[in-house]
Amino acid sequence: MSYRVARASEYLAITGGGIKDIKLAKKSWVFPWQSCTVFDVSPVNYTFEVQAMSSEKLPFVIPAVFTIGPRVDDPHALLLYAMLMSQHDKHSNHVNELVEGVIEGETRVLV
């Protein structure tokens, strides 16, 4: 049994015996039959060059910088973030490609 404490921009995601789904906490006792993962909630900057086309069919490149992070004031959003992103590194290629695909699709709609 150990007492775990997360840093200022981190949360603990605890699973295992005695916990229904995932328990999110800043500090907690972790028993031997439970698993504890620490995940960071600080926002990350993503920089892309989005290729788009104007309504007059003129191609151009838009430099775009987005800052993305979870909403720590919404418990449900934080729980979803913990389930989906805690096992991935924020700067991994998979996460970067996923974010780039979503941003490119949404940015093309705006232009």
A tleap script that builds the chain and sets N, CA, C and O, in Angstrom:
source leaprc.protein.ff14SB
mol = sequence {
  NMET SER TYR ARG VAL ALA ARG ALA SER GLU
  TYR LEU ALA ILE THR GLY GLY GLY ILE LYS
  ASP ILE LYS LEU ALA LYS LYS SER TRP VAL
  PHE PRO TRP GLN SER CYS THR VAL PHE ASP
  VAL SER PRO VAL ASN TYR THR PHE GLU VAL
  GLN ALA MET SER SER GLU LYS LEU PRO PHE
  VAL ILE PRO ALA VAL PHE THR ILE GLY PRO
  ARG VAL ASP ASP PRO HIE ALA LEU LEU LEU
  TYR ALA MET LEU MET SER GLN HIE ASP LYS
  HIE SER ASN HIE VAL ASN GLU LEU VAL GLU
  GLY VAL ILE GLU GLY GLU THR ARG VAL LEU
  CVAL
}
set mol.1.N position { 0.857 -1.173 0.000 }
set mol.1.CA position { 0.000 0.000 0.000 }
set mol.1.C position { 0.904 1.237 0.000 }
set mol.1.O position { 1.886 1.309 0.739 }
set mol.2.N position { 0.548 2.204 -0.844 }
set mol.2.CA position { 1.349 3.421 -0.909 }
set mol.2.C position { 0.436 4.630 -1.054 }
set mol.2.O position { -0.680 4.530 -1.563 }
set mol.3.N position { 0.926 5.755 -0.603 }
set mol.3.CA position { 0.204 7.017 -0.729 }
set mol.3.C position { 0.833 7.774 -1.878 }
set mol.3.O position { 2.016 8.110 -1.831 }
set mol.4.N position { 0.050 8.046 -2.913 }
set mol.4.CA position { 0.554 8.711 -4.114 }
set mol.4.C position { 0.008 10.127 -4.183 }
set mol.4.O position { -1.158 10.365 -3.869 }
set mol.5.N position { 0.849 11.065 -4.594 }
set mol.5.CA position { 0.464 12.467 -4.742 }
set mol.5.C position { 0.887 12.924 -6.135 }
set mol.5.O position { 2.028 12.709 -6.546 }
set mol.6.N position { -0.039 13.556 -6.861 }
set mol.6.CA position { 0.258 14.078 -8.196 }
set mol.6.C position { 0.809 15.492 -8.081 }
set mol.6.O position { 0.536 16.202 -7.114 }
set mol.7.N position { 1.589 15.890 -9.080 }
set mol.7.CA position { 2.106 17.257 -9.121 }
set mol.7.C position { 0.985 18.216 -9.504 }
set mol.7.O position { -0.160 17.803 -9.688 }
set mol.8.N position { 1.322 19.499 -9.621 }
set mol.8.CA position { 0.309 20.535 -9.861 }
set mol.8.C position { -0.456 20.325 -11.163 }
set mol.8.O position { -1.665 20.555 -11.195 }
set mol.9.N position { 0.197 19.902 -12.228 }
set mol.9.CA position { -0.480 19.744 -13.515 }
set mol.9.C position { -0.751 18.280 -13.847 }
set mol.9.O position { -0.883 17.926 -15.019 }
set mol.10.N position { -0.833 17.434 -12.839 }
set mol.10.CA position { -1.049 16.007 -13.052 }
set mol.10.C position { -2.244 15.508 -12.247 }
set mol.10.O position { -2.672 16.132 -11.275 }
set mol.11.N position { -2.768 14.367 -12.682 }
set mol.11.CA position { -3.816 13.660 -11.953 }
set mol.11.C position { -3.432 12.195 -11.868 }
set mol.11.O position { -2.645 11.703 -12.677 }
set mol.12.N position { -3.987 11.503 -10.888 }
set mol.12.CA position { -3.810 10.067 -10.750 }
set mol.12.C position { -5.047 9.381 -11.311 }
set mol.12.O position { -6.170 9.770 -10.992 }
set mol.13.N position { -4.852 8.369 -12.140 }
set mol.13.CA position { -5.939 7.526 -12.639 }
set mol.13.C position { -5.746 6.158 -12.001 }
set mol.13.O position { -4.788 5.448 -12.308 }
set mol.14.N position { -6.664 5.795 -11.114 }
set mol.14.CA position { -6.525 4.569 -10.334 }
set mol.14.C position { -7.607 3.586 -10.761 }
set mol.14.O position { -8.783 3.942 -10.835 }
set mol.15.N position { -7.207 2.352 -11.042 }
set mol.15.CA position { -8.143 1.289 -11.406 }
set mol.15.C position { -7.806 0.046 -10.601 }
set mol.15.O position { -6.745 -0.043 -9.982 }
set mol.16.N position { -8.720 -0.907 -10.618 }
set mol.16.CA position { -8.472 -2.166 -9.935 }
set mol.16.C position { -9.568 -2.487 -8.944 }
set mol.16.O position { -10.677 -1.958 -9.030 }
set mol.17.N position { -9.251 -3.360 -8.000 }
set mol.17.CA position { -10.211 -3.823 -7.022 }
set mol.17.C position { -10.778 -2.709 -6.161 }
set mol.17.O position { -10.043 -1.865 -5.649 }
set mol.18.N position { -12.100 -2.721 -6.010 }
set mol.18.CA position { -12.772 -1.724 -5.181 }
set mol.18.C position { -13.119 -0.440 -5.914 }
set mol.18.O position { -13.718 0.462 -5.329 }
set mol.19.N position { -12.750 -0.345 -7.191 }
set mol.19.CA position { -13.051 0.852 -7.984 }
set mol.19.C position { -13.870 0.408 -9.185 }
set mol.19.O position { -13.475 -0.496 -9.921 }
set mol.20.N position { -15.019 1.055 -9.377 }
set mol.20.CA position { -15.941 0.646 -10.433 }
set mol.20.C position { -15.357 0.857 -11.829 }
set mol.20.O position { -15.303 -0.091 -12.614 }
set mol.21.N position { -14.926 2.051 -12.154 }
set mol.21.CA position { -14.416 2.359 -13.494 }
set mol.21.C position { -12.989 2.899 -13.370 }
set mol.21.O position { -12.025 2.133 -13.395 }
set mol.22.N position { -12.862 4.199 -13.237 }
set mol.22.CA position { -11.573 4.858 -13.004 }
set mol.22.C position { -11.778 5.908 -11.926 }
set mol.22.O position { -12.741 6.674 -11.970 }
set mol.23.N position { -10.888 5.940 -10.978 }
set mol.23.CA position { -10.929 6.964 -9.938 }
set mol.23.C position { -9.863 8.000 -10.266 }
set mol.23.O position { -8.685 7.670 -10.405 }
set mol.24.N position { -10.285 9.258 -10.388 }
set mol.24.CA position { -9.351 10.353 -10.627 }
set mol.24.C position { -9.140 11.106 -9.327 }
set mol.24.O position { -10.099 11.439 -8.631 }
set mol.25.N position { -7.892 11.372 -9.003 }
set mol.25.CA position { -7.587 12.061 -7.752 }
set mol.25.C position { -6.260 12.788 -7.873 }
set mol.25.O position { -5.431 12.460 -8.723 }
set mol.26.N position { -6.071 13.770 -7.022 }
set mol.26.CA position { -4.784 14.452 -6.924 }
set mol.26.C position { -3.876 13.719 -5.935 }
set mol.26.O position { -2.653 13.741 -6.073 }
set mol.27.N position { -4.484 13.069 -4.937 }
set mol.27.CA position { -3.733 12.279 -3.960 }
set mol.27.C position { -4.633 11.153 -3.478 }
set mol.27.O position { -5.840 11.339 -3.324 }
set mol.28.N position { -4.049 9.994 -3.240 }
set mol.28.CA position { -4.857 8.847 -2.845 }
set mol.28.C position { -3.967 7.716 -2.337 }
set mol.28.O position { -2.777 7.648 -2.644 }
set mol.29.N position { -4.580 6.833 -1.554 }
set mol.29.CA position { -3.935 5.584 -1.176 }
set mol.29.C position { -4.112 4.619 -2.333 }
set mol.29.O position { -5.205 4.506 -2.888 }
set mol.30.N position { -3.052 3.927 -2.698 }
set mol.30.CA position { -3.108 2.924 -3.762 }
set mol.30.C position { -2.747 1.580 -3.139 }
set mol.30.O position { -1.653 1.401 -2.603 }
set mol.31.N position { -3.685 0.641 -3.219 }
set mol.31.CA position { -3.495 -0.679 -2.631 }
set mol.31.C position { -2.772 -1.591 -3.620 }
set mol.31.O position { -2.740 -1.294 -4.814 }
set mol.32.N position { -2.195 -2.691 -3.150 }
set mol.32.CA position { -1.430 -3.577 -4.043 }
set mol.32.C position { -2.254 -4.148 -5.199 }
set mol.32.O position { -1.692 -4.430 -6.257 }
set mol.33.N position { -3.545 -4.325 -5.036 }
set mol.33.CA position { -4.387 -4.889 -6.089 }
set mol.33.C position { -4.932 -3.805 -7.032 }
set mol.33.O position { -5.782 -4.088 -7.877 }
set mol.34.N position { -4.449 -2.584 -6.889 }
set mol.34.CA position { -4.869 -1.481 -7.749 }
set mol.34.C position { -3.699 -0.998 -8.603 }
set mol.34.O position { -2.532 -1.173 -8.254 }
set mol.35.N position { -4.047 -0.390 -9.724 }
set mol.35.CA position { -3.042 0.159 -10.635 }
set mol.35.C position { -3.194 1.673 -10.679 }
set mol.35.O position { -4.313 2.183 -10.742 }
set mol.36.N position { -2.088 2.387 -10.648 }
set mol.36.CA position { -2.119 3.849 -10.650 }
set mol.36.C position { -1.268 4.375 -11.799 }
set mol.36.O position { -0.100 4.013 -11.943 }
set mol.37.N position { -1.877 5.240 -12.618 }
set mol.37.CA position { -1.175 5.893 -13.724 }
set mol.37.C position { -1.242 7.391 -13.514 }
set mol.37.O position { -2.303 7.930 -13.198 }
set mol.38.N position { -0.129 8.061 -13.686 }
set mol.38.CA position { -0.079 9.517 -13.563 }
set mol.38.C position { -0.147 10.097 -14.972 }
set mol.38.O position { 0.625 9.703 -15.847 }
set mol.39.N position { -1.078 11.041 -15.194 }
set mol.39.CA position { -1.149 11.684 -16.506 }
set mol.39.C position { -1.168 13.191 -16.350 }
set mol.39.O position { -1.699 13.736 -15.382 }
set mol.40.N position { -0.574 13.846 -17.331 }
set mol.40.CA position { -0.382 15.292 -17.323 }
set mol.40.C position { -1.558 15.972 -18.010 }
set mol.40.O position { -2.001 15.522 -19.067 }
set mol.41.N position { -2.071 17.054 -17.421 }
set mol.41.CA position { -3.199 17.787 -18.001 }
set mol.41.C position { -2.793 19.164 -18.509 }
set mol.41.O position { -3.657 19.973 -18.849 }
set mol.42.N position { -1.497 19.442 -18.567 }
set mol.42.CA position { -1.074 20.744 -19.081 }
set mol.42.C position { -1.311 20.791 -20.590 }
set mol.42.O position { -1.135 19.782 -21.273 }
set mol.43.N position { -1.709 21.956 -21.120 }
set mol.43.CA position { -2.003 22.060 -22.551 }
set mol.43.C position { -0.752 21.904 -23.414 }
set mol.43.O position { 0.363 22.200 -22.986 }
set mol.44.N position { -0.971 21.434 -24.636 }
set mol.44.CA position { 0.118 21.195 -25.581 }
set mol.44.C position { -0.132 22.027 -26.835 }
set mol.44.O position { -1.264 22.110 -27.312 }
set mol.45.N position { 0.925 22.643 -27.371 }
set mol.45.CA position { 0.822 23.414 -28.613 }
set mol.45.C position { 1.075 22.506 -29.806 }
set mol.45.O position { 2.034 21.735 -29.821 }
set mol.46.N position { 0.202 22.606 -30.810 }
set mol.46.CA position { 0.358 21.888 -32.070 }
set mol.46.C position { 0.475 22.923 -33.176 }
set mol.46.O position { -0.390 23.788 -33.311 }
set mol.47.N position { 1.543 22.841 -33.974 }
set mol.47.CA position { 1.779 23.782 -35.066 }
set mol.47.C position { 1.693 23.030 -36.390 }
set mol.47.O position { 2.353 22.009 -36.581 }
set mol.48.N position { 0.873 23.548 -37.299 }
set mol.48.CA position { 0.674 22.920 -38.604 }
set mol.48.C position { 0.665 23.977 -39.690 }
set mol.48.O position { 0.458 25.163 -39.432 }
set mol.49.N position { 0.893 23.522 -40.905 }
set mol.49.CA position { 0.659 24.350 -42.079 }
set mol.49.C position { -0.468 23.676 -42.845 }
set mol.49.O position { -0.272 22.621 -43.449 }
set mol.50.N position { -1.640 24.281 -42.820 }
set mol.50.CA position { -2.830 23.700 -43.422 }
set mol.50.C position { -2.949 24.187 -44.859 }
set mol.50.O position { -2.933 25.390 -45.117 }
set mol.51.N position { -3.068 23.252 -45.790 }
set mol.51.CA position { -3.277 23.609 -47.186 }
set mol.51.C position { -4.774 23.681 -47.433 }
set mol.51.O position { -5.494 22.707 -47.213 }
set mol.52.N position { -5.240 24.832 -47.889 }
set mol.52.CA position { -6.665 25.043 -48.119 }
set mol.52.C position { -6.868 25.698 -49.474 }
set mol.52.O position { -5.914 26.041 -50.172 }
set mol.53.N position { -8.140 25.863 -49.827 }
set mol.53.CA position { -8.478 26.486 -51.094 }
set mol.53.C position { -9.592 27.492 -50.849 }
set mol.53.O position { -10.560 27.203 -50.145 }
set mol.54.N position { -9.447 28.673 -51.435 }
set mol.54.CA position { -10.450 29.723 -51.251 }
set mol.54.C position { -11.690 29.404 -52.082 }
set mol.54.O position { -11.694 28.463 -52.876 }
set mol.55.N position { -12.733 30.194 -51.890 }
set mol.55.CA position { -13.963 29.993 -52.658 }
set mol.55.C position { -13.746 30.271 -54.141 }
set mol.55.O position { -14.521 29.812 -54.980 }
set mol.56.N position { -12.686 31.026 -54.469 }
set mol.56.CA position { -12.338 31.288 -55.871 }
set mol.56.C position { -11.397 30.223 -56.417 }
set mol.56.O position { -10.846 30.386 -57.506 }
set mol.57.N position { -11.206 29.130 -55.673 }
set mol.57.CA position { -10.364 27.997 -56.063 }
set mol.57.C position { -8.881 28.344 -56.154 }
set mol.57.O position { -8.160 27.793 -56.986 }
set mol.58.N position { -8.430 29.255 -55.302 }
set mol.58.CA position { -7.013 29.596 -55.221 }
set mol.58.C position { -6.396 28.862 -54.029 }
set mol.58.O position { -6.829 29.068 -52.895 }
set mol.59.N position { -5.391 28.009 -54.266 }
set mol.59.CA position { -4.782 27.296 -53.141 }
set mol.59.C position { -3.864 28.214 -52.333 }
set mol.59.O position { -3.200 29.093 -52.884 }
set mol.60.N position { -3.840 27.996 -51.032 }
set mol.60.CA position { -2.937 28.737 -50.157 }
set mol.60.C position { -2.659 27.909 -48.917 }
set mol.60.O position { -3.356 26.939 -48.620 }
set mol.61.N position { -1.625 28.317 -48.205 }
set mol.61.CA position { -1.197 27.612 -46.997 }
set mol.61.C position { -1.415 28.528 -45.800 }
set mol.61.O position { -0.993 29.684 -45.800 }
set mol.62.N position { -2.081 27.994 -44.782 }
set mol.62.CA position { -2.353 28.750 -43.556 }
set mol.62.C position { -1.473 28.193 -42.442 }
set mol.62.O position { -1.592 27.014 -42.110 }
set mol.63.N position { -0.593 29.007 -41.855 }
set mol.63.CA position { 0.109 28.530 -40.660 }
set mol.63.C position { -0.869 28.569 -39.480 }
set mol.63.O position { -1.517 29.584 -39.229 }
set mol.64.N position { -0.960 27.461 -38.774 }
set mol.64.CA position { -1.928 27.372 -37.681 }
set mol.64.C position { -1.250 26.829 -36.427 }
set mol.64.O position { -0.491 25.862 -36.488 }
set mol.65.N position { -1.531 27.455 -35.302 }
set mol.65.CA position { -1.043 26.997 -34.003 }
set mol.65.C position { -2.251 26.835 -33.093 }
set mol.65.O position { -3.018 27.778 -32.898 }
set mol.66.N position { -2.419 25.645 -32.538 }
set mol.66.CA position { -3.527 25.358 -31.643 }
set mol.66.C position { -2.978 24.872 -30.314 }
set mol.66.O position { -2.023 24.096 -30.272 }
set mol.67.N position { -3.581 25.327 -29.241 }
set mol.67.CA position { -3.241 24.866 -27.902 }
set mol.67.C position { -4.396 24.004 -27.418 }
set mol.67.O position { -5.527 24.477 -27.305 }
set mol.68.N position { -4.110 22.744 -27.133 }
set mol.68.CA position { -5.157 21.790 -26.794 }
set mol.68.C position { -4.836 21.146 -25.451 }
set mol.68.O position { -3.701 20.747 -25.189 }
set mol.69.N position { -5.848 21.055 -24.616 }
set mol.69.CA position { -5.716 20.401 -23.324 }
set mol.69.C position { -7.087 20.051 -22.785 }
set mol.69.O position { -8.089 20.557 -23.291 }
set mol.70.N position { -7.163 19.208 -21.780 }
set mol.70.CA position { -8.460 18.826 -21.223 }
set mol.70.C position { -9.044 19.925 -20.343 }
set mol.70.O position { -8.323 20.776 -19.823 }
set mol.71.N position { -10.359 19.888 -20.188 }
set mol.71.CA position { -11.035 20.810 -19.277 }
set mol.71.C position { -10.990 20.188 -17.878 }
set mol.71.O position { -11.679 19.203 -17.610 }
set mol.72.N position { -10.191 20.759 -17.004 }
set mol.72.CA position { -10.045 20.185 -15.667 }
set mol.72.C position { -11.213 20.534 -14.755 }
set mol.72.O position { -11.360 19.937 -13.689 }
set mol.73.N position { -12.052 21.498 -15.157 }
set mol.73.CA position { -13.212 21.849 -14.338 }
set mol.73.C position { -14.417 20.968 -14.644 }
set mol.73.O position { -15.423 21.056 -13.940 }
set mol.74.N position { -14.351 20.122 -15.670 }
set mol.74.CA position { -15.435 19.217 -16.042 }
set mol.74.C position { -14.999 17.782 -15.734 }
set mol.74.O position { -14.146 17.241 -16.438 }
set mol.75.N position { -15.565 17.154 -14.698 }
set mol.75.CA position { -15.120 15.810 -14.308 }
set mol.75.C position { -15.309 14.762 -15.411 }
set mol.75.O position { -14.469 13.877 -15.574 }
set mol.76.N position { -16.412 14.860 -16.168 }
set mol.76.CA position { -16.656 13.884 -17.234 }
set mol.76.C position { -15.610 14.015 -18.348 }
set mol.76.O position { -15.106 13.008 -18.844 }
set mol.77.N position { -15.283 15.246 -18.741 }
set mol.77.CA position { -14.273 15.468 -19.780 }
set mol.77.C position { -12.900 14.986 -19.309 }
set mol.77.O position { -12.138 14.424 -20.095 }
set mol.78.N position { -12.588 15.198 -18.056 }
set mol.78.CA position { -11.307 14.751 -17.508 }
set mol.78.C position { -11.238 13.222 -17.466 }
set mol.78.O position { -10.183 12.641 -17.718 }
set mol.79.N position { -12.359 12.576 -17.149 }
set mol.79.CA position { -12.416 11.116 -17.136 }
set mol.79.C position { -12.208 10.556 -18.546 }
set mol.79.O position { -11.470 9.587 -18.725 }
set mol.80.N position { -12.856 11.164 -19.547 }
set mol.80.CA position { -12.661 10.728 -20.933 }
set mol.80.C position { -11.214 10.920 -21.373 }
set mol.80.O position { -10.646 10.057 -22.042 }
set mol.81.N position { -10.624 12.041 -21.001 }
set mol.81.CA position { -9.220 12.303 -21.335 }
set mol.81.C position { -8.323 11.240 -20.698 }
set mol.81.O position { -7.387 10.753 -21.331 }
set mol.82.N position { -8.607 10.887 -19.461 }
set mol.82.CA position { -7.799 9.877 -18.772 }
set mol.82.C position { -7.923 8.520 -19.463 }
set mol.82.O position { -6.931 7.806 -19.606 }
set mol.83.N position { -9.131 8.161 -19.890 }
set mol.83.CA position { -9.327 6.863 -20.540 }
set mol.83.C position { -8.672 6.809 -21.918 }
set mol.83.O position { -8.108 5.780 -22.291 }
set mol.84.N position { -8.739 7.899 -22.673 }
set mol.84.CA position { -8.252 7.872 -24.052 }
set mol.84.C position { -6.780 8.240 -24.198 }
set mol.84.O position { -6.090 7.681 -25.051 }
set mol.85.N position { -6.293 9.158 -23.393 }
set mol.85.CA position { -4.970 9.721 -23.639 }
set mol.85.C position { -3.902 9.328 -22.631 }
set mol.85.O position { -2.721 9.560 -22.888 }
set mol.86.N position { -4.262 8.749 -21.508 }
set mol.86.CA position { -3.251 8.505 -20.477 }
set mol.86.C position { -2.209 7.476 -20.908 }
set mol.86.O position { -1.073 7.527 -20.437 }
set mol.87.N position { -2.569 6.543 -21.793 }
set mol.87.CA position { -1.588 5.544 -22.213 }
set mol.87.C position { -0.702 6.029 -23.354 }
set mol.87.O position { 0.255 5.344 -23.713 }
set mol.88.N position { -0.996 7.199 -23.935 }
set mol.88.CA position { -0.193 7.753 -25.031 }
set mol.88.C position { 0.657 8.914 -24.527 }
set mol.88.O position { 0.265 9.642 -23.615 }
set mol.89.N position { 1.814 9.070 -25.133 }
set mol.89.CA position { 2.637 10.247 -24.879 }
set mol.89.C position { 2.038 11.408 -25.659 }
set mol.89.O position { 1.623 11.241 -26.806 }
set mol.90.N position { 1.991 12.587 -25.040 }
set mol.90.CA position { 1.379 13.748 -25.694 }
set mol.90.C position { 2.049 14.101 -27.007 }
set mol.90.O position { 1.402 14.630 -27.911 }
set mol.91.N position { 3.328 13.819 -27.122 }
set mol.91.CA position { 4.075 14.200 -28.313 }
set mol.91.C position { 4.314 13.010 -29.243 }
set mol.91.O position { 5.186 13.065 -30.110 }
set mol.92.N position { 3.542 11.934 -29.065 }
set mol.92.CA position { 3.726 10.769 -29.922 }
set mol.92.C position { 3.213 11.059 -31.328 }
set mol.92.O position { 2.403 11.963 -31.533 }
set mol.93.N position { 3.688 10.293 -32.273 }
set mol.93.CA position { 3.314 10.479 -33.671 }
set mol.93.C position { 1.826 10.200 -33.876 }
set mol.93.O position { 1.169 10.894 -34.651 }
set mol.94.N position { 1.291 9.193 -33.190 }
set mol.94.CA position { -0.125 8.840 -33.324 }
set mol.94.C position { -1.026 9.998 -32.892 }
set mol.94.O position { -1.964 10.355 -33.605 }
set mol.95.N position { -0.748 10.572 -31.750 }
set mol.95.CA position { -1.553 11.691 -31.243 }
set mol.95.C position { -1.399 12.901 -32.154 }
set mol.95.O position { -2.378 13.592 -32.435 }
set mol.96.N position { -0.186 13.164 -32.617 }
set mol.96.CA position { 0.063 14.302 -33.495 }
set mol.96.C position { -0.714 14.167 -34.811 }
set mol.96.O position { -1.307 15.141 -35.275 }
set mol.97.N position { -0.718 12.976 -35.415 }
set mol.97.CA position { -1.464 12.757 -36.658 }
set mol.97.C position { -2.965 12.882 -36.443 }
set mol.97.O position { -3.672 13.432 -37.287 }
set mol.98.N position { -3.449 12.381 -35.327 }
set mol.98.CA position { -4.876 12.479 -35.025 }
set mol.98.C position { -5.310 13.931 -34.879 }
set mol.98.O position { -6.315 14.344 -35.458 }
set mol.99.N position { -4.562 14.696 -34.113 }
set mol.99.CA position { -4.884 16.113 -33.915 }
set mol.99.C position { -4.770 16.872 -35.232 }
set mol.99.O position { -5.612 17.719 -35.530 }
set mol.100.N position { -3.745 16.581 -36.017 }
set mol.100.CA position { -3.568 17.266 -37.300 }
set mol.100.C position { -4.732 16.980 -38.242 }
set mol.100.O position { -5.200 17.885 -38.933 }
set mol.101.N position { -5.204 15.745 -38.283 }
set mol.101.CA position { -6.334 15.401 -39.142 }
set mol.101.C position { -7.603 16.127 -38.754 }
set mol.101.O position { -8.320 16.629 -39.619 }
set mol.102.N position { -7.891 16.190 -37.467 }
set mol.102.CA position { -9.090 16.890 -36.995 }
set mol.102.C position { -8.985 18.379 -37.284 }
set mol.102.O position { -9.943 18.985 -37.762 }
set mol.103.N position { -7.843 18.968 -37.003 }
set mol.103.CA position { -7.665 20.410 -37.202 }
set mol.103.C position { -7.721 20.771 -38.684 }
set mol.103.O position { -8.330 21.777 -39.049 }
set mol.104.N position { -7.095 19.967 -39.543 }
set mol.104.CA position { -7.140 20.263 -40.977 }
set mol.104.C position { -8.564 20.200 -41.506 }
set mol.104.O position { -8.968 21.050 -42.301 }
set mol.105.N position { -9.321 19.214 -41.080 }
set mol.105.CA position { -10.711 19.112 -41.523 }
set mol.105.C position { -11.547 20.289 -41.072 }
set mol.105.O position { -12.327 20.832 -41.855 }
set mol.106.N position { -11.397 20.691 -39.821 }
set mol.106.CA position { -12.174 21.816 -39.300 }
set mol.106.C position { -11.721 23.144 -39.890 }
set mol.106.O position { -12.545 24.028 -40.122 }
set mol.107.N position { -10.422 23.298 -40.137 }
set mol.107.CA position { -9.915 24.556 -40.690 }
set mol.107.C position { -10.362 24.734 -42.135 }
set mol.107.O position { -10.657 25.854 -42.552 }
set mol.108.N position { -10.417 23.669 -42.892 }
set mol.108.CA position { -10.890 23.771 -44.276 }
set mol.108.C position { -12.345 24.211 -44.329 }
set mol.108.O position { -12.745 24.914 -45.256 }
set mol.109.N position { -13.130 23.811 -43.355 }
set mol.109.CA position { -14.529 24.236 -43.307 }
set mol.109.C position { -14.612 25.736 -43.057 }
set mol.109.O position { -15.474 26.412 -43.619 }
set mol.110.N position { -13.720 26.261 -42.215 }
set mol.110.CA position { -13.745 27.689 -41.893 }
set mol.110.C position { -13.320 28.555 -43.065 }
set mol.110.O position { -13.818 29.670 -43.218 }
set mol.111.N position { -12.414 28.065 -43.891 }
set mol.111.CA position { -11.894 28.851 -45.014 }
set mol.111.C position { -12.829 28.699 -46.151 }
set mol.111.O position { -12.604 29.271 -47.217 }
savepdb mol mol.pdb
quit
